[in-house]
Structures are given as C-alpha cells and as structure tokens.
Amino acid sequence: MSVNTTVSISGMHCGHCVSSVSEELQELEGVQDVAVELNKDGISVATITSASELDPEEISEAIAEAGYTVVGGAY
C-alpha cells in the first residue's frame, strides 16, 4: 500500500527549483516517488508517494532545505 501526500509550495520559478525540491523530498525515509508541478505564477504542488504516512514537519523541513516554503500544510 502506498500513501500520497500533497503539499503546496511558494517561491518556485524554474526547472532547477523542481529538481532541488524533488531531490530533498526523495531523501525522506520511505519515499517512493515525487512529482512536482511547477506554477511559475503562483503556488506549485508536490505529490509525494511513500510506503507509509510521512511527518508533515519533515516534509516542510526538506522543502525549506531546498530554499522554499510549504503553504497551508500537507494533505
């Protein structure tokens, strides 16, 4: 069984942003896949597929490590 977690991210503008966020999220324990939809004019969205539910704080910290901010928490 897999769990999908979606987070909204502000401040992303390019493919490098997508790569940075994807790499940081892939390093979280249990993550199987990461898909990031870039929205240059607004809030981008990352969908994280994992073996079990992830800690929202760990997700926020990983995205902050990449230099961006989670908006509205994980769902």
All heavy atoms as TSV, in Angstrom:
chain	resi	resn	atom	element	x	y	z
A	1	MET	N	N	0.829	-1.175	0.000
A	1	MET	CA	C	0.000	0.000	0.000
A	1	MET	C	C	0.878	1.244	0.000
A	1	MET	O	O	1.873	1.315	0.699
A	1	MET	CB	C	-0.914	-0.003	1.213
A	1	MET	CG	C	-1.848	1.164	1.268
A	1	MET	SD	S	-2.976	0.990	2.664
A	1	MET	CE	C	-2.949	2.635	3.265
A	2	SER	N	N	0.478	2.235	-0.784
A	2	SER	CA	C	1.201	3.495	-0.848
A	2	SER	C	C	0.311	4.631	-0.360
A	2	SER	O	O	-0.905	4.554	-0.461
A	2	SER	CB	C	1.628	3.789	-2.283
A	2	SER	OG	O	2.520	2.821	-2.741
A	3	VAL	N	N	0.951	5.663	0.146
A	3	VAL	CA	C	0.252	6.846	0.634
A	3	VAL	C	C	0.714	8.044	-0.189
A	3	VAL	O	O	1.919	8.231	-0.378
A	3	VAL	CB	C	0.572	7.091	2.126
A	3	VAL	CG1	C	-0.107	8.364	2.608
A	3	VAL	CG2	C	0.177	5.902	2.966
A	4	ASN	N	N	-0.237	8.829	-0.689
A	4	ASN	CA	C	0.102	10.064	-1.399
A	4	ASN	C	C	-0.111	11.257	-0.475
A	4	ASN	O	O	-1.149	11.357	0.181
A	4	ASN	CB	C	-0.762	10.248	-2.647
A	4	ASN	CG	C	-0.370	9.311	-3.753
A	4	ASN	OD1	O	0.779	8.915	-3.869
A	4	ASN	ND2	N	-1.320	8.942	-4.579
A	5	THR	N	N	0.881	12.124	-0.441
A	5	THR	CA	C	0.799	13.362	0.331
A	5	THR	C	C	1.041	14.514	-0.630
A	5	THR	O	O	1.986	14.471	-1.414
A	5	THR	CB	C	1.870	13.391	1.441
A	5	THR	OG1	O	1.718	12.235	2.262
A	5	THR	CG2	C	1.741	14.651	2.281
A	6	THR	N	N	0.198	15.525	-0.572
A	6	THR	CA	C	0.326	16.679	-1.459
A	6	THR	C	C	0.638	17.921	-0.635
A	6	THR	O	O	0.033	18.136	0.414
A	6	THR	CB	C	-0.985	16.879	-2.250
A	6	THR	OG1	O	-1.262	15.685	-2.972
A	6	THR	CG2	C	-0.859	18.037	-3.224
A	7	VAL	N	N	1.595	18.701	-1.131
A	7	VAL	CA	C	1.937	19.959	-0.464
A	7	VAL	C	C	1.995	21.072	-1.498
A	7	VAL	O	O	2.371	20.853	-2.644
A	7	VAL	CB	C	3.285	19.878	0.282
A	7	VAL	CG1	C	3.199	18.953	1.463
A	7	VAL	CG2	C	4.407	19.471	-0.634
A	8	SER	N	N	1.598	22.252	-1.090
A	8	SER	CA	C	1.696	23.447	-1.925
A	8	SER	C	C	2.950	24.197	-1.517
A	8	SER	O	O	3.258	24.312	-0.328
A	8	SER	CB	C	0.465	24.335	-1.727
A	8	SER	OG	O	-0.703	23.630	-2.082
A	9	ILE	N	N	3.675	24.710	-2.521
A	9	ILE	CA	C	4.982	25.319	-2.274
A	9	ILE	C	C	5.033	26.690	-2.951
A	9	ILE	O	O	4.684	26.813	-4.120
A	9	ILE	CB	C	6.105	24.426	-2.840
A	9	ILE	CG1	C	5.990	23.010	-2.276
A	9	ILE	CG2	C	7.471	25.031	-2.555
A	9	ILE	CD1	C	6.832	21.992	-3.014
A	10	SER	N	N	5.505	27.686	-2.230
A	10	SER	CA	C	5.652	29.014	-2.827
A	10	SER	C	C	7.106	29.282	-3.186
A	10	SER	O	O	8.016	28.693	-2.613
A	10	SER	CB	C	5.139	30.086	-1.872
A	10	SER	OG	O	5.971	30.150	-0.739
A	11	GLY	N	N	7.298	30.163	-4.150
A	11	GLY	CA	C	8.624	30.646	-4.490
A	11	GLY	C	C	9.354	29.903	-5.585
A	11	GLY	O	O	10.489	30.241	-5.899
A	12	MET	N	N	8.750	28.888	-6.172
A	12	MET	CA	C	9.421	28.115	-7.217
A	12	MET	C	C	9.203	28.795	-8.574
A	12	MET	O	O	8.110	29.256	-8.872
A	12	MET	CB	C	8.883	26.686	-7.239
A	12	MET	CG	C	9.193	25.929	-5.965
A	12	MET	SD	S	8.458	24.271	-5.921
A	12	MET	CE	C	9.230	23.523	-7.343
A	13	HIS	N	N	10.283	28.839	-9.414
A	13	HIS	CA	C	10.181	29.555	-10.683
A	13	HIS	C	C	10.727	28.811	-11.893
A	13	HIS	O	O	10.530	29.260	-13.016
A	13	HIS	CB	C	10.911	30.893	-10.578
A	13	HIS	CG	C	10.404	31.775	-9.487
A	13	HIS	ND1	N	9.192	32.416	-9.562
A	13	HIS	CD2	C	10.913	32.083	-8.276
A	13	HIS	CE1	C	8.992	33.097	-8.446
A	13	HIS	NE2	N	10.017	32.908	-7.649
A	14	CYS	N	N	11.454	27.696	-11.690
A	14	CYS	CA	C	12.139	27.089	-12.840
A	14	CYS	C	C	12.388	25.594	-12.599
A	14	CYS	O	O	12.078	25.057	-11.541
A	14	CYS	CB	C	13.463	27.793	-13.083
A	14	CYS	SG	S	14.642	27.600	-11.733
A	15	GLY	N	N	12.978	24.980	-13.600
A	15	GLY	CA	C	13.288	23.566	-13.511
A	15	GLY	C	C	14.285	23.250	-12.414
A	15	GLY	O	O	14.230	22.176	-11.803
A	16	HIS	N	N	15.194	24.175	-12.147
A	16	HIS	CA	C	16.156	23.968	-11.054
A	16	HIS	C	C	15.419	23.891	-9.715
A	16	HIS	O	O	15.768	23.080	-8.854
A	16	HIS	CB	C	17.188	25.090	-11.031
A	16	HIS	CG	C	18.162	24.968	-9.908
A	16	HIS	ND1	N	19.154	24.014	-9.891
A	16	HIS	CD2	C	18.263	25.645	-8.741
A	16	HIS	CE1	C	19.835	24.136	-8.761
A	16	HIS	NE2	N	19.305	25.119	-8.049
A	17	CYS	N	N	14.402	24.712	-9.544
A	17	CYS	CA	C	13.591	24.680	-8.317
A	17	CYS	C	C	12.941	23.305	-8.162
A	17	CYS	O	O	12.950	22.716	-7.079
A	17	CYS	CB	C	12.503	25.745	-8.366
A	17	CYS	SG	S	13.067	27.439	-8.570
A	18	VAL	N	N	12.385	22.799	-9.257
A	18	VAL	CA	C	11.730	21.489	-9.244
A	18	VAL	C	C	12.731	20.412	-8.857
A	18	VAL	O	O	12.458	19.551	-8.019
A	18	VAL	CB	C	11.091	21.178	-10.616
A	18	VAL	CG1	C	10.598	19.737	-10.674
A	18	VAL	CG2	C	9.963	22.149	-10.914
A	19	SER	N	N	13.922	20.459	-9.451
A	19	SER	CA	C	14.950	19.462	-9.152
A	19	SER	C	C	15.376	19.521	-7.688
A	19	SER	O	O	15.518	18.481	-7.036
A	19	SER	CB	C	16.182	19.673	-10.044
A	19	SER	OG	O	15.867	19.450	-11.377
A	20	SER	N	N	15.569	20.726	-7.179
A	20	SER	CA	C	16.009	20.877	-5.788
A	20	SER	C	C	14.984	20.309	-4.805
A	20	SER	O	O	15.330	19.569	-3.891
A	20	SER	CB	C	16.247	22.361	-5.464
A	20	SER	OG	O	17.289	22.873	-6.233
A	21	VAL	N	N	13.722	20.650	-5.025
A	21	VAL	CA	C	12.658	20.162	-4.140
A	21	VAL	C	C	12.525	18.641	-4.266
A	21	VAL	O	O	12.437	17.927	-3.263
A	21	VAL	CB	C	11.318	20.860	-4.452
A	21	VAL	CG1	C	10.149	20.160	-3.779
A	21	VAL	CG2	C	11.387	22.322	-4.030
A	22	SER	N	N	12.550	18.136	-5.488
A	22	SER	CA	C	12.421	16.688	-5.709
A	22	SER	C	C	13.541	15.923	-5.018
A	22	SER	O	O	13.295	14.909	-4.362
A	22	SER	CB	C	12.431	16.371	-7.207
A	22	SER	OG	O	11.309	16.925	-7.838
A	23	GLU	N	N	14.761	16.410	-5.152
A	23	GLU	CA	C	15.909	15.727	-4.537
A	23	GLU	C	C	15.791	15.698	-3.018
A	23	GLU	O	O	16.052	14.674	-2.387
A	23	GLU	CB	C	17.209	16.413	-4.949
A	23	GLU	CG	C	17.576	16.148	-6.395
A	23	GLU	CD	C	18.778	16.966	-6.842
A	23	GLU	OE1	O	19.485	17.542	-5.990
A	23	GLU	OE2	O	18.995	17.026	-8.063
A	24	GLU	N	N	15.397	16.815	-2.414
A	24	GLU	CA	C	15.266	16.849	-0.949
A	24	GLU	C	C	14.162	15.908	-0.468
A	24	GLU	O	O	14.327	15.210	0.528
A	24	GLU	CB	C	14.986	18.278	-0.464
A	24	GLU	CG	C	16.153	19.219	-0.594
A	24	GLU	CD	C	17.334	18.849	0.295
A	24	GLU	OE1	O	17.148	18.196	1.337
A	24	GLU	OE2	O	18.467	19.222	-0.077
A	25	LEU	N	N	13.033	15.888	-1.190
A	25	LEU	CA	C	11.923	15.020	-0.772
A	25	LEU	C	C	12.265	13.543	-0.971
A	25	LEU	O	O	11.868	12.691	-0.170
A	25	LEU	CB	C	10.651	15.383	-1.537
A	25	LEU	CG	C	10.049	16.754	-1.189
A	25	LEU	CD1	C	8.901	17.093	-2.131
A	25	LEU	CD2	C	9.577	16.781	0.266
A	26	GLN	N	N	13.016	13.232	-2.022
A	26	GLN	CA	C	13.410	11.835	-2.267
A	26	GLN	C	C	14.274	11.280	-1.141
A	26	GLN	O	O	14.324	10.073	-0.926
A	26	GLN	CB	C	14.180	11.721	-3.598
A	26	GLN	CG	C	13.323	11.846	-4.824
A	26	GLN	CD	C	12.523	10.584	-5.129
A	26	GLN	OE1	O	12.631	9.564	-4.450
A	26	GLN	NE2	N	11.704	10.654	-6.147
A	27	GLU	N	N	14.954	12.152	-0.418
A	27	GLU	CA	C	15.825	11.707	0.666
A	27	GLU	C	C	15.065	11.320	1.934
A	27	GLU	O	O	15.639	10.708	2.834
A	27	GLU	CB	C	16.855	12.791	0.986
A	27	GLU	CG	C	17.861	12.972	-0.143
A	27	GLU	CD	C	18.915	14.019	0.172
A	27	GLU	OE1	O	18.992	14.479	1.327
A	27	GLU	OE2	O	19.656	14.377	-0.752
A	28	LEU	N	N	13.783	11.673	2.021
A	28	LEU	CA	C	12.998	11.292	3.205
A	28	LEU	C	C	12.790	9.783	3.224
A	28	LEU	O	O	12.565	9.162	2.182
A	28	LEU	CB	C	11.646	12.009	3.196
A	28	LEU	CG	C	11.678	13.532	3.315
A	28	LEU	CD1	C	10.252	14.094	3.180
A	28	LEU	CD2	C	12.295	13.953	4.644
A	29	GLU	N	N	12.849	9.207	4.418
A	29	GLU	CA	C	12.701	7.767	4.567
A	29	GLU	C	C	11.318	7.298	4.115
A	29	GLU	O	O	10.305	7.876	4.504
A	29	GLU	CB	C	12.913	7.374	6.028
A	29	GLU	CG	C	12.924	5.878	6.242
A	29	GLU	CD	C	13.278	5.523	7.667
A	29	GLU	OE1	O	13.993	6.298	8.329
A	29	GLU	OE2	O	12.839	4.452	8.109
A	30	GLY	N	N	11.297	6.279	3.273
A	30	GLY	CA	C	10.048	5.673	2.831
A	30	GLY	C	C	9.471	6.259	1.552
A	30	GLY	O	O	8.479	5.760	1.028
A	31	VAL	N	N	10.091	7.337	1.026
A	31	VAL	CA	C	9.562	7.961	-0.182
A	31	VAL	C	C	9.847	7.085	-1.396
A	31	VAL	O	O	10.967	6.623	-1.603
A	31	VAL	CB	C	10.155	9.378	-0.391
A	31	VAL	CG1	C	9.796	9.922	-1.765
A	31	VAL	CG2	C	9.650	10.312	0.692
A	32	GLN	N	N	8.787	6.838	-2.171
A	32	GLN	CA	C	8.896	6.003	-3.362
A	32	GLN	C	C	8.943	6.830	-4.644
A	32	GLN	O	O	9.564	6.436	-5.622
A	32	GLN	CB	C	7.706	5.038	-3.422
A	32	GLN	CG	C	7.659	4.106	-2.229
A	32	GLN	CD	C	6.351	3.354	-2.133
A	32	GLN	OE1	O	5.311	3.826	-2.563
A	32	GLN	NE2	N	6.422	2.159	-1.556
A	33	ASP	N	N	8.234	7.972	-4.649
A	33	ASP	CA	C	8.182	8.797	-5.848
A	33	ASP	C	C	7.802	10.227	-5.463
A	33	ASP	O	O	7.096	10.445	-4.478
A	33	ASP	CB	C	7.144	8.238	-6.825
A	33	ASP	CG	C	7.202	8.917	-8.180
A	33	ASP	OD1	O	8.310	9.189	-8.673
A	33	ASP	OD2	O	6.130	9.190	-8.746
A	34	VAL	N	N	8.276	11.177	-6.264
A	34	VAL	CA	C	7.934	12.591	-6.067
A	34	VAL	C	C	7.578	13.177	-7.425
A	34	VAL	O	O	8.320	13.002	-8.393
A	34	VAL	CB	C	9.110	13.390	-5.463
A	34	VAL	CG1	C	8.763	14.872	-5.377
A	34	VAL	CG2	C	9.493	12.839	-4.099
A	35	ALA	N	N	6.441	13.851	-7.505
A	35	ALA	CA	C	6.041	14.561	-8.728
A	35	ALA	C	C	5.785	16.013	-8.351
A	35	ALA	O	O	5.027	16.291	-7.422
A	35	ALA	CB	C	4.783	13.940	-9.319
A	36	VAL	N	N	6.452	16.932	-9.052
A	36	VAL	CA	C	6.298	18.354	-8.751
A	36	VAL	C	C	5.738	19.054	-9.980
A	36	VAL	O	O	6.284	18.938	-11.071
A	36	VAL	CB	C	7.646	18.994	-8.357
A	36	VAL	CG1	C	7.460	20.478	-8.067
A	36	VAL	CG2	C	8.247	18.282	-7.148
A	37	GLU	N	N	4.623	19.761	-9.782
A	37	GLU	CA	C	4.018	20.569	-10.847
A	37	GLU	C	C	4.402	22.019	-10.605
A	37	GLU	O	O	4.007	22.618	-9.609
A	37	GLU	CB	C	2.499	20.458	-10.821
A	37	GLU	CG	C	1.978	19.118	-11.277
A	37	GLU	CD	C	0.451	19.091	-11.280
A	37	GLU	OE1	O	-0.163	20.096	-11.713
A	37	GLU	OE2	O	-0.093	18.087	-10.825
A	38	LEU	N	N	5.179	22.575	-11.526
A	38	LEU	CA	C	5.640	23.946	-11.404
A	38	LEU	C	C	4.575	24.912	-11.894
A	38	LEU	O	O	4.004	24.742	-12.964
A	38	LEU	CB	C	6.916	24.140	-12.229
A	38	LEU	CG	C	7.512	25.541	-12.244
A	38	LEU	CD1	C	7.985	25.942	-10.849
A	38	LEU	CD2	C	8.669	25.597	-13.237
A	39	ASN	N	N	4.313	25.930	-11.097
A	39	ASN	CA	C	3.433	27.016	-11.486
A	39	ASN	C	C	4.218	28.297	-11.283
A	39	ASN	O	O	4.354	28.787	-10.166
A	39	ASN	CB	C	2.153	27.026	-10.655
A	39	ASN	CG	C	1.207	28.129	-11.076
A	39	ASN	OD1	O	1.578	29.036	-11.818
A	39	ASN	ND2	N	-0.015	28.063	-10.591
A	40	LYS	N	N	4.784	28.830	-12.357
A	40	LYS	CA	C	5.669	29.992	-12.265
A	40	LYS	C	C	4.972	31.237	-11.740
A	40	LYS	O	O	5.608	32.152	-11.245
A	40	LYS	CB	C	6.273	30.294	-13.635
A	40	LYS	CG	C	7.178	29.214	-14.131
A	40	LYS	CD	C	7.684	29.549	-15.514
A	40	LYS	CE	C	8.534	28.413	-16.049
A	40	LYS	NZ	N	9.010	28.674	-17.408
A	41	ASP	N	N	3.655	31.301	-11.870
A	41	ASP	CA	C	2.907	32.486	-11.461
A	41	ASP	C	C	2.215	32.336	-10.107
A	41	ASP	O	O	1.493	33.237	-9.693
A	41	ASP	CB	C	1.854	32.821	-12.517
A	41	ASP	CG	C	2.478	33.123	-13.859
A	41	ASP	OD1	O	3.581	33.708	-13.867
A	41	ASP	OD2	O	1.891	32.755	-14.885
A	42	GLY	N	N	2.406	31.226	-9.448
A	42	GLY	CA	C	1.695	31.039	-8.196
A	42	GLY	C	C	2.276	29.927	-7.365
A	42	GLY	O	O	3.489	29.781	-7.285
A	43	ILE	N	N	1.405	29.145	-6.802
A	43	ILE	CA	C	1.790	28.084	-5.896
A	43	ILE	C	C	2.017	26.779	-6.675
A	43	ILE	O	O	1.128	26.312	-7.379
A	43	ILE	CB	C	0.687	27.879	-4.837
A	43	ILE	CG1	C	0.413	29.183	-4.081
A	43	ILE	CG2	C	1.056	26.758	-3.886
A	43	ILE	CD1	C	1.599	29.737	-3.314
A	44	SER	N	N	3.183	26.202	-6.541
A	44	SER	CA	C	3.489	24.911	-7.154
A	44	SER	C	C	3.020	23.800	-6.217
A	44	SER	O	O	2.781	24.032	-5.034
A	44	SER	CB	C	4.992	24.788	-7.405
A	44	SER	OG	O	5.414	25.794	-8.302
A	45	VAL	N	N	2.887	22.580	-6.760
A	45	VAL	CA	C	2.357	21.463	-5.979
A	45	VAL	C	C	3.297	20.265	-6.109
A	45	VAL	O	O	3.723	19.924	-7.210
A	45	VAL	CB	C	0.947	21.073	-6.473
A	45	VAL	CG1	C	0.434	19.839	-5.739
A	45	VAL	CG2	C	-0.014	22.233	-6.296
A	46	ALA	N	N	3.601	19.635	-4.973
A	46	ALA	CA	C	4.396	18.406	-4.970
A	46	ALA	C	C	3.524	17.281	-4.423
A	46	ALA	O	O	2.857	17.442	-3.402
A	46	ALA	CB	C	5.633	18.565	-4.102
A	47	THR	N	N	3.519	16.161	-5.134
A	47	THR	CA	C	2.838	14.959	-4.660
A	47	THR	C	C	3.904	13.922	-4.338
A	47	THR	O	O	4.722	13.585	-5.191
A	47	THR	CB	C	1.865	14.421	-5.714
A	47	THR	OG1	O	0.917	15.444	-6.023
A	47	THR	CG2	C	1.134	13.188	-5.212
A	48	ILE	N	N	3.878	13.450	-3.101
A	48	ILE	CA	C	4.886	12.525	-2.602
A	48	ILE	C	C	4.217	11.184	-2.360
A	48	ILE	O	O	3.235	11.101	-1.632
A	48	ILE	CB	C	5.491	13.044	-1.282
A	48	ILE	CG1	C	5.953	14.487	-1.450
A	48	ILE	CG2	C	6.617	12.131	-0.811
A	48	ILE	CD1	C	5.922	15.279	-0.177
A	49	THR	N	N	4.736	10.135	-2.980
A	49	THR	CA	C	4.234	8.789	-2.753
A	49	THR	C	C	5.215	8.071	-1.837
A	49	THR	O	O	6.418	8.064	-2.098
A	49	THR	CB	C	4.098	8.026	-4.084
A	49	THR	OG1	O	3.244	8.772	-4.960
A	49	THR	CG2	C	3.509	6.642	-3.864
A	50	SER	N	N	4.665	7.496	-0.765
A	50	SER	CA	C	5.532	6.851	0.221
A	50	SER	C	C	4.911	5.544	0.695
A	50	SER	O	O	3.726	5.292	0.487
A	50	SER	CB	C	5.762	7.775	1.417
A	50	SER	OG	O	4.521	8.145	1.979
A	51	ALA	N	N	5.732	4.738	1.349
A	51	ALA	CA	C	5.278	3.442	1.849
A	51	ALA	C	C	4.348	3.604	3.047
A	51	ALA	O	O	3.498	2.763	3.305
A	51	ALA	CB	C	6.475	2.590	2.232
A	52	SER	N	N	4.516	4.696	3.790
A	52	SER	CA	C	3.663	4.974	4.941
A	52	SER	C	C	3.499	6.488	5.062
A	52	SER	O	O	4.161	7.247	4.356
A	52	SER	CB	C	4.272	4.399	6.224
A	52	SER	OG	O	5.537	4.982	6.452
A	53	GLU	N	N	2.624	6.905	5.958
A	53	GLU	CA	C	2.355	8.335	6.124
A	53	GLU	C	C	3.616	9.066	6.575
A	53	GLU	O	O	4.332	8.595	7.470
A	53	GLU	CB	C	1.233	8.538	7.145
A	53	GLU	CG	C	0.653	9.921	7.087
A	53	GLU	CD	C	-0.683	10.006	7.816
A	53	GLU	OE1	O	-1.465	9.053	7.735
A	53	GLU	OE2	O	-0.909	11.030	8.454
A	54	LEU	N	N	3.890	10.205	5.966
A	54	LEU	CA	C	5.072	10.997	6.299
A	54	LEU	C	C	4.735	12.049	7.345
A	54	LEU	O	O	3.588	12.496	7.449
A	54	LEU	CB	C	5.606	11.684	5.044
A	54	LEU	CG	C	6.075	10.763	3.924
A	54	LEU	CD1	C	6.384	11.570	2.673
A	54	LEU	CD2	C	7.298	9.962	4.360
A	55	ASP	N	N	5.744	12.454	8.093
A	55	ASP	CA	C	5.598	13.516	9.087
A	55	ASP	C	C	5.572	14.863	8.358
A	55	ASP	O	O	6.540	15.212	7.670
A	55	ASP	CB	C	6.781	13.463	10.056
A	55	ASP	CG	C	6.732	14.537	11.120
A	55	ASP	OD1	O	5.860	15.434	11.059
A	55	ASP	OD2	O	7.582	14.489	12.025
A	56	PRO	N	N	4.482	15.625	8.473
A	56	PRO	CA	C	4.396	16.920	7.782
A	56	PRO	C	C	5.552	17.863	8.129
A	56	PRO	O	O	5.992	18.644	7.289
A	56	PRO	CB	C	3.060	17.496	8.255
A	56	PRO	CG	C	2.279	16.322	8.695
A	56	PRO	CD	C	3.266	15.326	9.216
A	57	GLU	N	N	6.043	17.777	9.357
A	57	GLU	CA	C	7.174	18.626	9.762
A	57	GLU	C	C	8.432	18.260	8.969
A	57	GLU	O	O	9.188	19.133	8.542
A	57	GLU	CB	C	7.433	18.479	11.269
A	57	GLU	CG	C	8.476	19.437	11.794
A	57	GLU	CD	C	8.032	20.896	11.754
A	57	GLU	OE1	O	6.830	21.157	11.848
A	57	GLU	OE2	O	8.904	21.755	11.608
A	58	GLU	N	N	8.647	16.956	8.751
A	58	GLU	CA	C	9.812	16.521	7.970
A	58	GLU	C	C	9.698	16.991	6.522
A	58	GLU	O	O	10.703	17.373	5.910
A	58	GLU	CB	C	9.956	15.004	8.011
A	58	GLU	CG	C	10.426	14.474	9.344
A	58	GLU	CD	C	10.650	12.977	9.321
A	58	GLU	OE1	O	10.818	12.391	8.234
A	58	GLU	OE2	O	10.639	12.382	10.416
A	59	ILE	N	N	8.488	16.958	5.983
A	59	ILE	CA	C	8.274	17.434	4.610
A	59	ILE	C	C	8.599	18.926	4.530
A	59	ILE	O	O	9.319	19.371	3.636
A	59	ILE	CB	C	6.821	17.174	4.163
A	59	ILE	CG1	C	6.558	15.668	4.068
A	59	ILE	CG2	C	6.539	17.862	2.824
A	59	ILE	CD1	C	5.099	15.312	3.850
A	60	SER	N	N	8.075	19.705	5.471
A	60	SER	CA	C	8.328	21.152	5.483
A	60	SER	C	C	9.816	21.446	5.615
A	60	SER	O	O	10.338	22.342	4.948
A	60	SER	CB	C	7.564	21.812	6.634
A	60	SER	OG	O	6.184	21.722	6.422
A	61	GLU	N	N	10.501	20.681	6.468
A	61	GLU	CA	C	11.935	20.894	6.652
A	61	GLU	C	C	12.712	20.566	5.380
A	61	GLU	O	O	13.665	21.268	5.021
A	61	GLU	CB	C	12.444	20.040	7.813
A	61	GLU	CG	C	11.981	20.545	9.164
A	61	GLU	CD	C	12.370	19.624	10.312
A	61	GLU	OE1	O	13.121	18.653	10.094
A	61	GLU	OE2	O	11.904	19.884	11.433
A	62	ALA	N	N	12.325	19.503	4.680
A	62	ALA	CA	C	13.007	19.129	3.436
A	62	ALA	C	C	12.831	20.210	2.380
A	62	ALA	O	O	13.782	20.577	1.676
A	62	ALA	CB	C	12.479	17.786	2.931
A	63	ILE	N	N	11.631	20.741	2.286
A	63	ILE	CA	C	11.366	21.792	1.301
A	63	ILE	C	C	12.094	23.072	1.692
A	63	ILE	O	O	12.641	23.767	0.828
A	63	ILE	CB	C	9.847	21.985	1.135
A	63	ILE	CG1	C	9.279	20.730	0.444
A	63	ILE	CG2	C	9.523	23.251	0.345
A	63	ILE	CD1	C	7.786	20.661	0.377
A	64	ALA	N	N	12.153	23.375	2.977
A	64	ALA	CA	C	12.916	24.539	3.440
A	64	ALA	C	C	14.396	24.360	3.134
A	64	ALA	O	O	15.088	25.325	2.786
A	64	ALA	CB	C	12.689	24.756	4.935
A	65	GLU	N	N	14.887	23.135	3.262
A	65	GLU	CA	C	16.298	22.852	2.947
A	65	GLU	C	C	16.595	23.173	1.481
A	65	GLU	O	O	17.698	23.596	1.141
A	65	GLU	CB	C	16.597	21.372	3.240
A	65	GLU	CG	C	18.053	21.012	3.198
A	65	GLU	CD	C	18.860	21.607	4.367
A	65	GLU	OE1	O	18.297	21.798	5.458
A	65	GLU	OE2	O	20.041	21.882	4.155
A	66	ALA	N	N	15.604	22.981	0.619
A	66	ALA	CA	C	15.754	23.304	-0.804
A	66	ALA	C	C	15.606	24.804	-1.055
A	66	ALA	O	O	15.878	25.274	-2.160
A	66	ALA	CB	C	14.728	22.529	-1.634
A	67	GLY	N	N	15.153	25.557	-0.043
A	67	GLY	CA	C	15.044	27.002	-0.166
A	67	GLY	C	C	13.640	27.518	-0.420
A	67	GLY	O	O	13.473	28.678	-0.809
A	68	TYR	N	N	12.619	26.698	-0.145
A	68	TYR	CA	C	11.242	27.102	-0.441
A	68	TYR	C	C	10.365	26.895	0.791
A	68	TYR	O	O	10.800	26.345	1.786
A	68	TYR	CB	C	10.712	26.319	-1.650
A	68	TYR	CG	C	11.641	26.482	-2.812
A	68	TYR	CD1	C	12.603	25.522	-3.093
A	68	TYR	CD2	C	11.629	27.648	-3.575
A	68	TYR	CE1	C	13.511	25.701	-4.124
A	68	TYR	CE2	C	12.532	27.843	-4.598
A	68	TYR	CZ	C	13.473	26.857	-4.877
A	68	TYR	OH	O	14.380	27.055	-5.866
A	69	THR	N	N	9.099	27.318	0.681
A	69	THR	CA	C	8.195	27.297	1.826
A	69	THR	C	C	6.917	26.542	1.493
A	69	THR	O	O	6.321	26.777	0.434
A	69	THR	CB	C	7.819	28.737	2.232
A	69	THR	OG1	O	9.021	29.464	2.489
A	69	THR	CG2	C	6.944	28.758	3.465
A	70	VAL	N	N	6.491	25.660	2.404
A	70	VAL	CA	C	5.205	24.979	2.264
A	70	VAL	C	C	4.113	25.966	2.634
A	70	VAL	O	O	4.220	26.690	3.621
A	70	VAL	CB	C	5.132	23.740	3.184
A	70	VAL	CG1	C	3.722	23.161	3.196
A	70	VAL	CG2	C	6.127	22.695	2.719
A	71	VAL	N	N	3.041	25.974	1.847
A	71	VAL	CA	C	1.910	26.858	2.088
A	71	VAL	C	C	0.712	25.995	2.472
A	71	VAL	O	O	0.311	25.122	1.714
A	71	VAL	CB	C	1.573	27.676	0.826
A	71	VAL	CG1	C	0.374	28.571	1.061
A	71	VAL	CG2	C	2.777	28.474	0.370
A	72	GLY	N	N	0.166	26.209	3.650
A	72	GLY	CA	C	-1.058	25.537	4.048
A	72	GLY	C	C	-0.916	24.120	4.543
A	72	GLY	O	O	-1.913	23.452	4.766
A	73	GLY	N	N	0.278	23.602	4.732
A	73	GLY	CA	C	0.468	22.265	5.283
A	73	GLY	C	C	0.371	21.155	4.253
A	73	GLY	O	O	0.207	21.402	3.066
A	74	ALA	N	N	0.476	19.927	4.726
A	74	ALA	CA	C	0.429	18.742	3.863
A	74	ALA	C	C	-0.954	18.115	3.951
A	74	ALA	O	O	-1.592	18.129	4.990
A	74	ALA	CB	C	1.487	17.736	4.295
A	75	TYR	N	N	-1.428	17.578	2.856
A	75	TYR	CA	C	-2.715	16.894	2.850
A	75	TYR	C	C	-2.685	15.741	1.876
A	75	TYR	O	O	-1.807	15.612	1.082
A	75	TYR	CB	C	-3.855	17.861	2.518
A	75	TYR	CG	C	-3.621	18.701	1.302
A	75	TYR	CD1	C	-4.085	18.285	0.059
A	75	TYR	CD2	C	-2.918	19.916	1.374
A	75	TYR	CE1	C	-3.873	19.062	-1.069
A	75	TYR	CE2	C	-2.708	20.687	0.265
A	75	TYR	CZ	C	-3.181	20.262	-0.960
A	75	TYR	OH	O	-2.976	21.034	-2.067
